[in-house]
Amino acid sequence: MAGQEALGRLFNIVPALGSGNTPVKFRGASGIAVCVSGATAVVTVNERSSFSGSDTAISVIRDVYWTTATNATVGWSKLILSPLVSTYTHGTTTGLTTATFSVFHIYTSQLSDPNNYINVVITGSGTGYAIPYDLVHQRGPANLEIMGA
């Protein structure tokens, strides 16, 4: 068998973002891809200085890649939001009225000092997950940093 496993080498994963308190530690990766599913998903990005800290909305969303199918039968489209925003909604945000799945990126350089946690809140019919990528330190999956602590 050829190839290398990617978990721990290229990316980590936070399997569930929700409607409440799901802060993700944002260090050790250069970016996080946020993946959102749901025809009426409402997405809001917040930052905070600690796991139990207070949320502050942060306008970091610019390029939203979206599709109308969640089974890979339809290609991706790209929406460029200008100015940057902290929230968008599948079904109502101009350019996303038919979106059922979307992906956007957040970069560590976009957070304010000393904040190193993001809290992506997804409400409506939405669910989501986050994929920290471009890991600074490669580790076996069992030794990856716990992102939600």
Order of alpha helices (4+ residues) and beta strands (2+ residues): beta-beta-beta-beta-beta-beta-beta-beta-beta-beta-beta
